[in-house]
Amino acid sequence: MKIAHVTLYPPKNQKHVSGSGVTSYSKNLISPMGESNDEQIVVTNILEQPETYEEGNISVHRIFHRNPTFLLAVHKELKRINPDVVHIQQELALFGGIATAYLLQWLVFLWRQKTTITLHGVIDPTRVDKTFVKENNSRLPVWLVQLAFRIIYTPLMKWSHHVIVHEEHFKDIAMKSYGIDGQKISVVPHGVEELSTINQQEARLALNIPKTAKVALFMGYATGYKGIDLLIEGFAEYAQSEPDAYLIIGAGKHPKLHDDETYLKEYARLREKARHLIPTGQYRWEGFIKEQEITVYYSASDVSVYPYTTAMSSSGPMSFAIGYEKPFLVSTAFESIFSSYPQLLFDRRTTDFAKRLKYFFAHQNEYDEISYKLKRQRTWRRVAELTLHTYRQNGNQEGSYETEESTTTG
């Protein structure tokens, strides 16, 4: 079976790079697939110039720019390759901007008999309100944002041969809010890496963090739905009664918004808010945490926190926590995903977040096994096997590709 993956992909011999978490996701997913008897071809974005090279048993074809021209470039390359399966990774603006988010459906339509699409998040349009729009740095009216999600997501799911989502929660949204047949949707979890921490005291020494600190870590791009206001306010309340409390804010500027004046003002507001509310010496604002530093930060921390207002997609930073087998806490936005572990959850209120932090540090033994169990369920090797099984089980058939021209003239 010849499988073409249409996605972003990191530079040769790299994995975690700034931009989109889908980049490292694709590398982690496809690498173990390369050990199978199936031919793996990655159709991906140009970094400097078009090129084709081999990376182990995987052929990487860098052929498109992240702008509306990607559609024709990818279609042309897929016709040349003639794969049995076209696996497309989808995240809003993954291939450029809003225009490319819309155009992607036409690539799916052209390859509809062969396409499996992974939706890294499924937005429920019925839950979109003024707060959601503001948190996602939009000035559009609510009704137009709701309509935009329907225009983007509905054709992607209806025209794909098969759809993959990462949680049952997203499958439920696809079925109830978009009317998609559940038979064509598979739930394949976001994979986690086999990671190992270093000695905690050595990591804290490297980062100049007190040995006895109770360290919470937030890591991820600074966007509205990540709940950074709640992070700051809740931690500040906890720190008032706990002098050893220490927060690392690894909130990097979003690469798609680094020139947006409104976004930069909001980013500056959050930094000033942290400075004003959290006692001096009990936090540090690190911004974007580079790949080579990730292990040190997770090793130095006791717990990572995800105070999201909306579970728009699976969290890449949370997958790191699971991969390192480190405890984590999440807002009730993730309640449908982690309902089996109520001790992870806190309401999206300042006082409840502070109370959950206090409870965690008094009962850490309750959290020791959770990430271990989740990691065994979500290793990348298992996720790759489940994905390959999805291709075969759902009958992506060789030779079934039809262009629009052949459909109308045949």
N, C-alpha and C positions, 0 to 999 in steps of 0.2 A: 504494500500500500504506500502510495506517494502522498505525503501530507505537506501542504504549503501553509505556513503560519504567517498571517498578515498582522504585523504588530510593530511597535518600537522595540529596539534591541540595543544593548550596550556595546561600546567599542570592544574590539577583540581582546580577549583575556581580562575583561572587566565585568562587573556585575551591578553594584549599587552606584548609581550616578544621579546627579541632580536632574530634576525634570518631572518625570512621572514614575510612580511605583510600578506601573505596568511593564516598564523596561526590565527591571530585575525580575519581576514575576515571570516574564516570558523566558528569560534565561534559565531560571530555576525549573520551569515546567518542561522546556524542550530538551535540556541537557540529559536527563535520564531517559527520555524518549529516544535519544540518539543511540542508546545501547540496544534498542529493539531491532528487529529485522525490517522495520519500516523506514522508508526514505524520508528524512526530515529536511525541509527547505524553509528558510526564514526569509520572507519578503519584507524588507524593512526600510527605514528612512536613511537618506544620505547624510553622512556626518560632514564630509569635506567634498567628496566627489563620488560618482557611481563606482561601485566595485563589487566583485564577487570573490569570496574566499571560503576556505574550509576551516571549520573549528571542530576538531575531532571528526565525528561522523555526521556533522551538521553542515549543510551548505547555506551560507549567508549571502543574500543578494540585496545590496543596498542600491535601491533604484528610484525612490520617490522623495520629493520634498514635502514638508508638512504644510501644504497649502492646497487649494482646490484641484491642482493638477495631479494630485496623488491618485485620483480615481482612474484616469486614463493610463497612467504609468503602471499601476498595480494590475489593472485588467489586461493590459498588453503582456505583462510578465506572466500572469497566470495562464493566458492562452499559450504562451511559449512553453511553459512547464507542463501543462496539462495534468494537474494533480488529481488524485482520487478524492481528497478531502481538502477543503479550504477552511482553515480555522482562523477566524478573525477575532482579535481582542478589541473590546469596545469600552471606552470611557469618554465622557464628554470632552470634546476638543482634543482628543488624543492625536488626531491626524492634522491638527492645525488650529482651527477655531470653530465658531458656530457654523459657518458655511460647510466645513468638512464634516461636522457632526450630522448635518442634514444629507450631504452627498453620499455618505457611507451606505445608506439604504439602497442606493442604486447599484453599488457594487454587489451588495447582498442579492439584489434582484437578478442581476446578470448571472450569478453563480448559485442561485437558490437551491438547485438540486444537490449541491456539494457542500454548502456552507454550514458549518457549526460556528456559532458566535458565542463568545463568553462576555456577558454583561457584568462588569465589575461593580455595578450598582444599578438598582432599578428605583427610580424616583416615583413615589406614589403621588399622582397629580392632585388627588383629593386632599392631601395633607399640605399642599403648597398654600401659604398665606403670606401676609405682609412681612412677618418676621422672617420666614424662610427666604423670601426674595432679598431682604436687606442683608441677611447673614451671608448670602452668596454674591454680594457685591453687584447687584443688579438694580437698575432704576426703572425697570419695565413694570407695567401693571400686572397684578396677580393673574388675571384671566389669560393674559398673553403668555406668561410663563407656563401656566398649566397647559395651554394649547401647544406650546413649543415642545413640551415633553411628550405629549401624545403624538405629535407629528414625527418626532425623532424616534421614539421607542417602538411605537406600534408596528410600522413596516419592518423594522429590524427583526422583531420577533415573529411576525406573521410570515415573512418571506424566507427566513432562515429554515434550512432543513431541520436543524436542531438548535436548542438554546441551552447554555450552561450558566447557572448562577451559583453563588458561593454559599448561600444559606436558604433554608426553607422559607424564611421571612421574605426574601426577594421573589421566590417562586409564588408565594401567596399574592404578592402585589401584582405580578405579571398576570395571574389568573383572574383576580377579582377586579383590578382597576384597568386592565388592558384587554381582557377577554381572550387570553391566550390558552389554548388547550394544554392542560398539565401534562399530557402524554408526551409532548415534544420538549419538555423542560427537564433537565437533569440537575441535581444539586451536587456539585463537586466542590469541596471546601477549598479555601485559600490555603496553599501549602505553607509549611514552615521549614526553615532551614535547620540542619543539624549543627547547632551552635554550642560553643562552650565559653563560659565566663572565665575571667582570671580572678585571682585572689582579690576579695573586696577591699581589704586594707591597702593593697598595692595600687588598686584603681583609684581609691580616694586620695592617696598620697600624690598620684600623678595629676589629679584634678584639683588638689589643694582643698579638699573637703574634710571637715573634722571627722576623726575616727568614730566618735560616738553619735554622729548625726543620724537622724531618722530621715532617710532620703527618698523623696518622690521624684519621678522623672516624667516629664511630658516631652514627646518628640513628634514632630510632624509639621507640615506647612501651616502657617497662620492663616486660617480661613474662618469665616464666621461660624459655620456649623460645628467647628471643633470645640466650642465652648470655653475659649480662653478667659473670658470675663469670669465665668464660674470657677475656673481653675484658680485664678488670682484671688478672688473674693473668698472662696472656700478654704484655700490654703492659708490665707492671711488670718482667718478666724481660728483655724487649728493652731497656727503658730503663736497666737496670743497666749495660749495656755501650755505650749510645749516649746521651751527654749532650744531644744535639740532638733526641731523640725527644720528641714532644708529642702528647697525645691529647685530643680534644674528645669529651666524652660528652654527646650530645644525647638523653638518655634521659628523656622526659617521663613523668609519672604517667598511667597508663591512665585515661581518663575514666569508664569503667564501674566502676572500683575505687577511686575517689578517697575514698570513705567507708569502705572496708574496712580495719579495724584491722590485720588480719594482713598485708595487702598493704602498708600504710604502714610497718609495722615492717620488712618485707623491703626496701622501697625505702630506708629509712634505713640498714639493714645494708649495702647495696651502696654507698651514699655513703661510709659510714665505712670500708669495705674499700678503696675507691679512695684515700681520704685516708691510710690506713695503709700501703698497698703501693707506690703510685706516688710517686716523689720529688717533693717540693714544687717547683712551678714547671714541671712537665712534663705537667700535665694541667689541664683545667677541666671541671667538671660543669655543663653549661648547662641541663639539663632540656629542656622542650619548646621546640623552635625554631620560631618563628612564620614564616608564609608569606613575609613581606617580608624575612626574614633568611636564607632558605634559600640564595639565590645567593651571599651573602657567605661562608657557611660552606663550601660546596662549592668556591668559588674559592680560599679560603685553604688548603684541604687538598691533600695529595698523593695520598691514597688513602682510600677509605671501606672499612669492614670490617663483615662480617656473620657473627659467630661462632655462628649459630643451632645449637641442638641437634636441631631437627626442621624440615624444610621443609614447614610446614603450609600455606603459601600463597605466592603471588608477593609479593615485597617491594616496597612502594611506595618506600621510601628507595633501594633498589637501582635502581629505574627512574629516579630523579633522577640517580644516578651515570652511568647510560647516557645520559640526556638531555643532561647536561653534558659527555659524552665524557671522563669522569674515570675513572681506574683504580679497581678494587675487588677485594677478596679475600673469599672465602667459605669456610665450613667444608664438610667433606665431606657434610654434610646435603644440599647442592646438587649432589652428584657426578653424579647422573643427568641433571641439567639442563645442567651445564657440563663434561661429560666431554671435549669438544673442546679445552678450555682448562685443562689440568692445572696450569699455573702460577698459576691463581687459587685453588687448593684448599689447605686445610690440615686436618690431622686435628684432632679436637676434644680436643686436649691442649695444656697450657700451653706446653711446649717447642716443639711443632710450630708453634703460632701465632707464637711469638717468632722462630723460624727463618724462617717465611714473610715476616714483616715485614722481617727483615734481608735476605733474598734480594730482596724487592721494591725496597728502596732502593738495592741494588747493581746492579739490572738493570731499571731503570724503562723502558728502551726496549722491552723485551719486551711491555709492557702498553699501549703507546700506541695500537695499532690495534684492540684488542678491543672497547672500548665504541663506537668509531666503527662497526665492522661490525654490532654488535648494534643500534645505533640505527637503521641503515638498514633493518633487518628489522622493527623494532617501532614505527615512527612511528604516531601516533594516526590519521592519515589512512588508512594501510594497514590498521590494525586495524579501523577503521570499515568500510572496504570489505570486508574478510574477514567481518565480522559480518553485513553486509547480504547478502552472497553466501550465508552460512549460512542466513538466513531463506528465501531463494528456492530454494536447492538442496534444502532439506529439506521443502519443500511445506507451509509454514504456510498453510492454505487459508481463504479468505474464506468466512464463513457456516457454518463447521464447529463453532461453539460449541454445546454442549449443557449444560443444567443437569442436576443429578441428577434433578430432577422430570421433565424431558422425556425422559430416558433410561428411566425406569421406566414412564411412561405411554404412550410412543410405540409 
